[in-house]
């Protein structure tokens, strides 16, 4: 074996060794990151099966006796049956409106050149910087004057307004990366702007749409402040308001509250699992573009 062959084999072994070390380091970091994020959820589920006394004495241990009645109590105390429908209705209606409006707006901002385009896009981006809770009082006055207090519309409109900037930001950035030749070919085939949008641009934007949908759904599902201020009718309350029922004047039923939180977490996890494939595709496409 020649010296050059031995030299290149040595270099190749060093490169493979460095690659293994790099890969192992990345896996270790991801594993630790997973533990840090997953442990609070595991801790919540674990304590949802304990008695209140056992939780007080040993909040970090496994339950000695698995108490399933906490979930029954959580369902009744938080009125999950009614509040679940309210959260689902408000969240999905706001989600559909926001995604449709955001997709149309993003299409014109990303694919058309017109005067004031950058100003309009900047206006939406500035919306990301507005702290939504600073608008609670103005929003309450506005909804009162419009007569929307204690209605589903009192939550749908704010949810759409505050999720629209991030939706437009994501979709505009994604749609801007498409080559112009796609639209030129469609125009030569006789397609108009709206046909191009529905048949070409929107299907190609599914990964970005999946990300925007998940962000919208999570924000709507978990929102508490607007629901607390704008909804006083118990029949229209959402799940976050129901979970506040576990806190009394002097004590809080933590085990039942954790059971309620576990029940509320299930739809979010299922929703993410349904959209996971599109998100992974979007991340993969973003990694190889350019």
MODELLER restraints for C-alpha pairs under 7 A, 6 or more apart:
rsr = mdl.restraints
at = mdl.atoms
rsr.add(forms.Gaussian(group=physical.xy_distance, feature=features.Distance(at['CA:44:A'], at['CA:258:A']), mean=5.74, stdev=0.5))
rsr.add(forms.Gaussian(group=physical.xy_distance, feature=features.Distance(at['CA:45:A'], at['CA:258:A']), mean=6.84, stdev=0.5))
rsr.add(forms.Gaussian(group=physical.xy_distance, feature=features.Distance(at['CA:45:A'], at['CA:259:A']), mean=6.99, stdev=0.5))
rsr.add(forms.Gaussian(group=physical.xy_distance, feature=features.Distance(at['CA:45:A'], at['CA:262:A']), mean=6.27, stdev=0.5))
rsr.add(forms.Gaussian(group=physical.xy_distance, feature=features.Distance(at['CA:46:A'], at['CA:62:A']), mean=6.52, stdev=0.5))
rsr.add(forms.Gaussian(group=physical.xy_distance, feature=features.Distance(at['CA:47:A'], at['CA:55:A']), mean=6.66, stdev=0.5))
rsr.add(forms.Gaussian(group=physical.xy_distance, feature=features.Distance(at['CA:47:A'], at['CA:59:A']), mean=6.94, stdev=0.5))
rsr.add(forms.Gaussian(group=physical.xy_distance, feature=features.Distance(at['CA:47:A'], at['CA:255:A']), mean=6.03, stdev=0.5))
rsr.add(forms.Gaussian(group=physical.xy_distance, feature=features.Distance(at['CA:47:A'], at['CA:258:A']), mean=6.92, stdev=0.5))
rsr.add(forms.Gaussian(group=physical.xy_distance, feature=features.Distance(at['CA:48:A'], at['CA:70:A']), mean=6.74, stdev=0.5))
rsr.add(forms.Gaussian(group=physical.xy_distance, feature=features.Distance(at['CA:48:A'], at['CA:255:A']), mean=4.82, stdev=0.5))
rsr.add(forms.Gaussian(group=physical.xy_distance, feature=features.Distance(at['CA:48:A'], at['CA:256:A']), mean=6.34, stdev=0.5))
rsr.add(forms.Gaussian(group=physical.xy_distance, feature=features.Distance(at['CA:48:A'], at['CA:258:A']), mean=5.03, stdev=0.5))
rsr.add(forms.Gaussian(group=physical.xy_distance, feature=features.Distance(at['CA:48:A'], at['CA:259:A']), mean=4.65, stdev=0.5))
rsr.add(forms.Gaussian(group=physical.xy_distance, feature=features.Distance(at['CA:49:A'], at['CA:63:A']), mean=6.57, stdev=0.5))
rsr.add(forms.Gaussian(group=physical.xy_distance, feature=features.Distance(at['CA:49:A'], at['CA:66:A']), mean=5.06, stdev=0.5))
rsr.add(forms.Gaussian(group=physical.xy_distance, feature=features.Distance(at['CA:49:A'], at['CA:67:A']), mean=4.67, stdev=0.5))
rsr.add(forms.Gaussian(group=physical.xy_distance, feature=features.Distance(at['CA:49:A'], at['CA:68:A']), mean=6.00, stdev=0.5))
rsr.add(forms.Gaussian(group=physical.xy_distance, feature=features.Distance(at['CA:49:A'], at['CA:70:A']), mean=6.74, stdev=0.5))
rsr.add(forms.Gaussian(group=physical.xy_distance, feature=features.Distance(at['CA:50:A'], at['CA:63:A']), mean=5.46, stdev=0.5))
rsr.add(forms.Gaussian(group=physical.xy_distance, feature=features.Distance(at['CA:50:A'], at['CA:65:A']), mean=6.92, stdev=0.5))
rsr.add(forms.Gaussian(group=physical.xy_distance, feature=features.Distance(at['CA:50:A'], at['CA:66:A']), mean=6.21, stdev=0.5))
rsr.add(forms.Gaussian(group=physical.xy_distance, feature=features.Distance(at['CA:50:A'], at['CA:67:A']), mean=5.67, stdev=0.5))
rsr.add(forms.Gaussian(group=physical.xy_distance, feature=features.Distance(at['CA:50:A'], at['CA:255:A']), mean=6.38, stdev=0.5))
rsr.add(forms.Gaussian(group=physical.xy_distance, feature=features.Distance(at['CA:51:A'], at['CA:67:A']), mean=6.66, stdev=0.5))
rsr.add(forms.Gaussian(group=physical.xy_distance, feature=features.Distance(at['CA:51:A'], at['CA:255:A']), mean=6.70, stdev=0.5))
rsr.add(forms.Gaussian(group=physical.xy_distance, feature=features.Distance(at['CA:52:A'], at['CA:255:A']), mean=6.09, stdev=0.5))
rsr.add(forms.Gaussian(group=physical.xy_distance, feature=features.Distance(at['CA:70:A'], at['CA:255:A']), mean=6.72, stdev=0.5))
rsr.add(forms.Gaussian(group=physical.xy_distance, feature=features.Distance(at['CA:70:A'], at['CA:256:A']), mean=4.88, stdev=0.5))
rsr.add(forms.Gaussian(group=physical.xy_distance, feature=features.Distance(at['CA:70:A'], at['CA:259:A']), mean=6.13, stdev=0.5))
rsr.add(forms.Gaussian(group=physical.xy_distance, feature=features.Distance(at['CA:71:A'], at['CA:256:A']), mean=6.58, stdev=0.5))
rsr.add(forms.Gaussian(group=physical.xy_distance, feature=features.Distance(at['CA:71:A'], at['CA:259:A']), mean=5.30, stdev=0.5))
rsr.add(forms.Gaussian(group=physical.xy_distance, feature=features.Distance(at['CA:71:A'], at['CA:260:A']), mean=6.69, stdev=0.5))
rsr.add(forms.Gaussian(group=physical.xy_distance, feature=features.Distance(at['CA:73:A'], at['CA:256:A']), mean=6.44, stdev=0.5))
rsr.add(forms.Gaussian(group=physical.xy_distance, feature=features.Distance(at['CA:74:A'], at['CA:256:A']), mean=5.21, stdev=0.5))
rsr.add(forms.Gaussian(group=physical.xy_distance, feature=features.Distance(at['CA:74:A'], at['CA:257:A']), mean=6.47, stdev=0.5))
rsr.add(forms.Gaussian(group=physical.xy_distance, feature=features.Distance(at['CA:74:A'], at['CA:259:A']), mean=6.13, stdev=0.5))
rsr.add(forms.Gaussian(group=physical.xy_distance, feature=features.Distance(at['CA:74:A'], at['CA:260:A']), mean=5.03, stdev=0.5))
rsr.add(forms.Gaussian(group=physical.xy_distance, feature=features.Distance(at['CA:75:A'], at['CA:260:A']), mean=6.80, stdev=0.5))
rsr.add(forms.Gaussian(group=physical.xy_distance, feature=features.Distance(at['CA:77:A'], at['CA:245:A']), mean=6.66, stdev=0.5))
rsr.add(forms.Gaussian(group=physical.xy_distance, feature=features.Distance(at['CA:78:A'], at['CA:242:A']), mean=4.26, stdev=0.5))
rsr.add(forms.Gaussian(group=physical.xy_distance, feature=features.Distance(at['CA:78:A'], at['CA:243:A']), mean=5.41, stdev=0.5))
rsr.add(forms.Gaussian(group=physical.xy_distance, feature=features.Distance(at['CA:78:A'], at['CA:245:A']), mean=6.14, stdev=0.5))
rsr.add(forms.Gaussian(group=physical.xy_distance, feature=features.Distance(at['CA:79:A'], at['CA:242:A']), mean=6.36, stdev=0.5))
rsr.add(forms.Gaussian(group=physical.xy_distance, feature=features.Distance(at['CA:80:A'], at['CA:239:A']), mean=6.62, stdev=0.5))
rsr.add(forms.Gaussian(group=physical.xy_distance, feature=features.Distance(at['CA:83:A'], at['CA:237:A']), mean=5.86, stdev=0.5))
rsr.add(forms.Gaussian(group=physical.xy_distance, feature=features.Distance(at['CA:83:A'], at['CA:238:A']), mean=4.72, stdev=0.5))
rsr.add(forms.Gaussian(group=physical.xy_distance, feature=features.Distance(at['CA:83:A'], at['CA:239:A']), mean=5.01, stdev=0.5))
rsr.add(forms.Gaussian(group=physical.xy_distance, feature=features.Distance(at['CA:83:A'], at['CA:242:A']), mean=6.91, stdev=0.5))
rsr.add(forms.Gaussian(group=physical.xy_distance, feature=features.Distance(at['CA:84:A'], at['CA:238:A']), mean=6.71, stdev=0.5))
rsr.add(forms.Gaussian(group=physical.xy_distance, feature=features.Distance(at['CA:84:A'], at['CA:239:A']), mean=5.86, stdev=0.5))
rsr.add(forms.Gaussian(group=physical.xy_distance, feature=features.Distance(at['CA:86:A'], at['CA:236:A']), mean=6.18, stdev=0.5))
rsr.add(forms.Gaussian(group=physical.xy_distance, feature=features.Distance(at['CA:86:A'], at['CA:237:A']), mean=6.64, stdev=0.5))
rsr.add(forms.Gaussian(group=physical.xy_distance, feature=features.Distance(at['CA:86:A'], at['CA:238:A']), mean=5.48, stdev=0.5))
rsr.add(forms.Gaussian(group=physical.xy_distance, feature=features.Distance(at['CA:87:A'], at['CA:221:A']), mean=6.22, stdev=0.5))
rsr.add(forms.Gaussian(group=physical.xy_distance, feature=features.Distance(at['CA:87:A'], at['CA:238:A']), mean=4.88, stdev=0.5))
rsr.add(forms.Gaussian(group=physical.xy_distance, feature=features.Distance(at['CA:87:A'], at['CA:239:A']), mean=6.13, stdev=0.5))
rsr.add(forms.Gaussian(group=physical.xy_distance, feature=features.Distance(at['CA:90:A'], at['CA:152:A']), mean=6.40, stdev=0.5))
rsr.add(forms.Gaussian(group=physical.xy_distance, feature=features.Distance(at['CA:90:A'], at['CA:155:A']), mean=6.94, stdev=0.5))
rsr.add(forms.Gaussian(group=physical.xy_distance, feature=features.Distance(at['CA:90:A'], at['CA:156:A']), mean=5.88, stdev=0.5))
rsr.add(forms.Gaussian(group=physical.xy_distance, feature=features.Distance(at['CA:91:A'], at['CA:217:A']), mean=6.26, stdev=0.5))
rsr.add(forms.Gaussian(group=physical.xy_distance, feature=features.Distance(at['CA:91:A'], at['CA:220:A']), mean=5.08, stdev=0.5))
rsr.add(forms.Gaussian(group=physical.xy_distance, feature=features.Distance(at['CA:91:A'], at['CA:221:A']), mean=6.07, stdev=0.5))
rsr.add(forms.Gaussian(group=physical.xy_distance, feature=features.Distance(at['CA:94:A'], at['CA:156:A']), mean=5.09, stdev=0.5))
rsr.add(forms.Gaussian(group=physical.xy_distance, feature=features.Distance(at['CA:94:A'], at['CA:159:A']), mean=6.13, stdev=0.5))
rsr.add(forms.Gaussian(group=physical.xy_distance, feature=features.Distance(at['CA:94:A'], at['CA:160:A']), mean=5.41, stdev=0.5))
rsr.add(forms.Gaussian(group=physical.xy_distance, feature=features.Distance(at['CA:95:A'], at['CA:213:A']), mean=6.93, stdev=0.5))
rsr.add(forms.Gaussian(group=physical.xy_distance, feature=features.Distance(at['CA:95:A'], at['CA:216:A']), mean=6.02, stdev=0.5))
rsr.add(forms.Gaussian(group=physical.xy_distance, feature=features.Distance(at['CA:95:A'], at['CA:217:A']), mean=6.47, stdev=0.5))
rsr.add(forms.Gaussian(group=physical.xy_distance, feature=features.Distance(at['CA:97:A'], at['CA:160:A']), mean=6.86, stdev=0.5))
rsr.add(forms.Gaussian(group=physical.xy_distance, feature=features.Distance(at['CA:98:A'], at['CA:160:A']), mean=5.15, stdev=0.5))
rsr.add(forms.Gaussian(group=physical.xy_distance, feature=features.Distance(at['CA:98:A'], at['CA:163:A']), mean=6.95, stdev=0.5))
rsr.add(forms.Gaussian(group=physical.xy_distance, feature=features.Distance(at['CA:98:A'], at['CA:164:A']), mean=5.84, stdev=0.5))
rsr.add(forms.Gaussian(group=physical.xy_distance, feature=features.Distance(at['CA:102:A'], at['CA:164:A']), mean=6.11, stdev=0.5))
rsr.add(forms.Gaussian(group=physical.xy_distance, feature=features.Distance(at['CA:102:A'], at['CA:167:A']), mean=5.89, stdev=0.5))
rsr.add(forms.Gaussian(group=physical.xy_distance, feature=features.Distance(at['CA:102:A'], at['CA:168:A']), mean=5.16, stdev=0.5))
rsr.add(forms.Gaussian(group=physical.xy_distance, feature=features.Distance(at['CA:103:A'], at['CA:171:A']), mean=6.71, stdev=0.5))
rsr.add(forms.Gaussian(group=physical.xy_distance, feature=features.Distance(at['CA:105:A'], at['CA:168:A']), mean=6.98, stdev=0.5))
rsr.add(forms.Gaussian(group=physical.xy_distance, feature=features.Distance(at['CA:106:A'], at['CA:168:A']), mean=5.42, stdev=0.5))
rsr.add(forms.Gaussian(group=physical.xy_distance, feature=features.Distance(at['CA:106:A'], at['CA:171:A']), mean=5.79, stdev=0.5))
rsr.add(forms.Gaussian(group=physical.xy_distance, feature=features.Distance(at['CA:106:A'], at['CA:172:A']), mean=4.62, stdev=0.5))
rsr.add(forms.Gaussian(group=physical.xy_distance, feature=features.Distance(at['CA:107:A'], at['CA:172:A']), mean=6.80, stdev=0.5))
rsr.add(forms.Gaussian(group=physical.xy_distance, feature=features.Distance(at['CA:107:A'], at['CA:175:A']), mean=6.89, stdev=0.5))
rsr.add(forms.Gaussian(group=physical.xy_distance, feature=features.Distance(at['CA:109:A'], at['CA:117:A']), mean=6.46, stdev=0.5))
rsr.add(forms.Gaussian(group=physical.xy_distance, feature=features.Distance(at['CA:109:A'], at['CA:172:A']), mean=6.63, stdev=0.5))
rsr.add(forms.Gaussian(group=physical.xy_distance, feature=features.Distance(at['CA:110:A'], at['CA:172:A']), mean=5.32, stdev=0.5))
rsr.add(forms.Gaussian(group=physical.xy_distance, feature=features.Distance(at['CA:110:A'], at['CA:175:A']), mean=5.94, stdev=0.5))
rsr.add(forms.Gaussian(group=physical.xy_distance, feature=features.Distance(at['CA:110:A'], at['CA:176:A']), mean=4.94, stdev=0.5))
rsr.add(forms.Gaussian(group=physical.xy_distance, feature=features.Distance(at['CA:111:A'], at['CA:176:A']), mean=6.65, stdev=0.5))
rsr.add(forms.Gaussian(group=physical.xy_distance, feature=features.Distance(at['CA:124:A'], at['CA:165:A']), mean=5.05, stdev=0.5))
rsr.add(forms.Gaussian(group=physical.xy_distance, feature=features.Distance(at['CA:125:A'], at['CA:165:A']), mean=5.95, stdev=0.5))
rsr.add(forms.Gaussian(group=physical.xy_distance, feature=features.Distance(at['CA:125:A'], at['CA:169:A']), mean=6.69, stdev=0.5))
rsr.add(forms.Gaussian(group=physical.xy_distance, feature=features.Distance(at['CA:127:A'], at['CA:165:A']), mean=5.64, stdev=0.5))
rsr.add(forms.Gaussian(group=physical.xy_distance, feature=features.Distance(at['CA:128:A'], at['CA:165:A']), mean=5.87, stdev=0.5))
rsr.add(forms.Gaussian(group=physical.xy_distance, feature=features.Distance(at['CA:128:A'], at['CA:166:A']), mean=6.55, stdev=0.5))
rsr.add(forms.Gaussian(group=physical.xy_distance, feature=features.Distance(at['CA:136:A'], at['CA:226:A']), mean=6.87, stdev=0.5))
rsr.add(forms.Gaussian(group=physical.xy_distance, feature=features.Distance(at['CA:140:A'], at['CA:230:A']), mean=6.34, stdev=0.5))
rsr.add(forms.Gaussian(group=physical.xy_distance, feature=features.Distance(at['CA:143:A'], at['CA:149:A']), mean=5.67, stdev=0.5))
rsr.add(forms.Gaussian(group=physical.xy_distance, feature=features.Distance(at['CA:143:A'], at['CA:154:A']), mean=6.33, stdev=0.5))
rsr.add(forms.Gaussian(group=physical.xy_distance, feature=features.Distance(at['CA:148:A'], at['CA:154:A']), mean=5.25, stdev=0.5))
rsr.add(forms.Gaussian(group=physical.xy_distance, feature=features.Distance(at['CA:149:A'], at['CA:230:A']), mean=5.74, stdev=0.5))
rsr.add(forms.Gaussian(group=physical.xy_distance, feature=features.Distance(at['CA:149:A'], at['CA:231:A']), mean=6.52, stdev=0.5))
rsr.add(forms.Gaussian(group=physical.xy_distance, feature=features.Distance(at['CA:150:A'], at['CA:230:A']), mean=6.28, stdev=0.5))
rsr.add(forms.Gaussian(group=physical.xy_distance, feature=features.Distance(at['CA:150:A'], at['CA:231:A']), mean=4.64, stdev=0.5))
rsr.add(forms.Gaussian(group=physical.xy_distance, feature=features.Distance(at['CA:150:A'], at['CA:232:A']), mean=5.99, stdev=0.5))
rsr.add(forms.Gaussian(group=physical.xy_distance, feature=features.Distance(at['CA:150:A'], at['CA:233:A']), mean=5.95, stdev=0.5))
rsr.add(forms.Gaussian(group=physical.xy_distance, feature=features.Distance(at['CA:154:A'], at['CA:230:A']), mean=6.34, stdev=0.5))
rsr.add(forms.Gaussian(group=physical.xy_distance, feature=features.Distance(at['CA:155:A'], at['CA:226:A']), mean=6.87, stdev=0.5))
rsr.add(forms.Gaussian(group=physical.xy_distance, feature=features.Distance(at['CA:155:A'], at['CA:227:A']), mean=6.68, stdev=0.5))
rsr.add(forms.Gaussian(group=physical.xy_distance, feature=features.Distance(at['CA:159:A'], at['CA:220:A']), mean=6.47, stdev=0.5))
rsr.add(forms.Gaussian(group=physical.xy_distance, feature=features.Distance(at['CA:163:A'], at['CA:216:A']), mean=6.18, stdev=0.5))
rsr.add(forms.Gaussian(group=physical.xy_distance, feature=features.Distance(at['CA:167:A'], at['CA:212:A']), mean=5.50, stdev=0.5))
rsr.add(forms.Gaussian(group=physical.xy_distance, feature=features.Distance(at['CA:170:A'], at['CA:208:A']), mean=6.56, stdev=0.5))
rsr.add(forms.Gaussian(group=physical.xy_distance, feature=features.Distance(at['CA:171:A'], at['CA:208:A']), mean=6.02, stdev=0.5))
rsr.add(forms.Gaussian(group=physical.xy_distance, feature=features.Distance(at['CA:174:A'], at['CA:208:A']), mean=6.62, stdev=0.5))
rsr.add(forms.Gaussian(group=physical.xy_distance, feature=features.Distance(at['CA:175:A'], at['CA:205:A']), mean=6.81, stdev=0.5))
rsr.add(forms.Gaussian(group=physical.xy_distance, feature=features.Distance(at['CA:183:A'], at['CA:196:A']), mean=6.93, stdev=0.5))
rsr.add(forms.Gaussian(group=physical.xy_distance, feature=features.Distance(at['CA:186:A'], at['CA:196:A']), mean=6.80, stdev=0.5))
rsr.add(forms.Gaussian(group=physical.xy_distance, feature=features.Distance(at['CA:206:A'], at['CA:278:A']), mean=6.65, stdev=0.5))
rsr.add(forms.Gaussian(group=physical.xy_distance, feature=features.Distance(at['CA:207:A'], at['CA:278:A']), mean=4.74, stdev=0.5))
rsr.add(forms.Gaussian(group=physical.xy_distance, feature=features.Distance(at['CA:207:A'], at['CA:279:A']), mean=5.33, stdev=0.5))
rsr.add(forms.Gaussian(group=physical.xy_distance, feature=features.Distance(at['CA:207:A'], at['CA:281:A']), mean=6.14, stdev=0.5))
rsr.add(forms.Gaussian(group=physical.xy_distance, feature=features.Distance(at['CA:207:A'], at['CA:282:A']), mean=4.33, stdev=0.5))
rsr.add(forms.Gaussian(group=physical.xy_distance, feature=features.Distance(at['CA:208:A'], at['CA:282:A']), mean=6.29, stdev=0.5))
rsr.add(forms.Gaussian(group=physical.xy_distance, feature=features.Distance(at['CA:210:A'], at['CA:275:A']), mean=6.05, stdev=0.5))
rsr.add(forms.Gaussian(group=physical.xy_distance, feature=features.Distance(at['CA:210:A'], at['CA:278:A']), mean=5.98, stdev=0.5))
rsr.add(forms.Gaussian(group=physical.xy_distance, feature=features.Distance(at['CA:210:A'], at['CA:279:A']), mean=6.07, stdev=0.5))
rsr.add(forms.Gaussian(group=physical.xy_distance, feature=features.Distance(at['CA:211:A'], at['CA:279:A']), mean=6.03, stdev=0.5))
rsr.add(forms.Gaussian(group=physical.xy_distance, feature=features.Distance(at['CA:214:A'], at['CA:272:A']), mean=6.72, stdev=0.5))
rsr.add(forms.Gaussian(group=physical.xy_distance, feature=features.Distance(at['CA:218:A'], at['CA:268:A']), mean=6.87, stdev=0.5))
rsr.add(forms.Gaussian(group=physical.xy_distance, feature=features.Distance(at['CA:222:A'], at['CA:240:A']), mean=6.39, stdev=0.5))
rsr.add(forms.Gaussian(group=physical.xy_distance, feature=features.Distance(at['CA:223:A'], at['CA:240:A']), mean=6.96, stdev=0.5))
rsr.add(forms.Gaussian(group=physical.xy_distance, feature=features.Distance(at['CA:224:A'], at['CA:240:A']), mean=5.60, stdev=0.5))
rsr.add(forms.Gaussian(group=physical.xy_distance, feature=features.Distance(at['CA:224:A'], at['CA:241:A']), mean=6.64, stdev=0.5))
rsr.add(forms.Gaussian(group=physical.xy_distance, feature=features.Distance(at['CA:227:A'], at['CA:238:A']), mean=6.93, stdev=0.5))
rsr.add(forms.Gaussian(group=physical.xy_distance, feature=features.Distance(at['CA:228:A'], at['CA:241:A']), mean=6.73, stdev=0.5))
rsr.add(forms.Gaussian(group=physical.xy_distance, feature=features.Distance(at['CA:231:A'], at['CA:237:A']), mean=6.40, stdev=0.5))
rsr.add(forms.Gaussian(group=physical.xy_distance, feature=features.Distance(at['CA:243:A'], at['CA:257:A']), mean=6.59, stdev=0.5))
rsr.add(forms.Gaussian(group=physical.xy_distance, feature=features.Distance(at['CA:243:A'], at['CA:260:A']), mean=6.74, stdev=0.5))
rsr.add(forms.Gaussian(group=physical.xy_distance, feature=features.Distance(at['CA:246:A'], at['CA:252:A']), mean=5.76, stdev=0.5))
rsr.add(forms.Gaussian(group=physical.xy_distance, feature=features.Distance(at['CA:246:A'], at['CA:253:A']), mean=5.54, stdev=0.5))
rsr.add(forms.Gaussian(group=physical.xy_distance, feature=features.Distance(at['CA:246:A'], at['CA:257:A']), mean=5.91, stdev=0.5))
rsr.add(forms.Gaussian(group=physical.xy_distance, feature=features.Distance(at['CA:247:A'], at['CA:253:A']), mean=6.61, stdev=0.5))
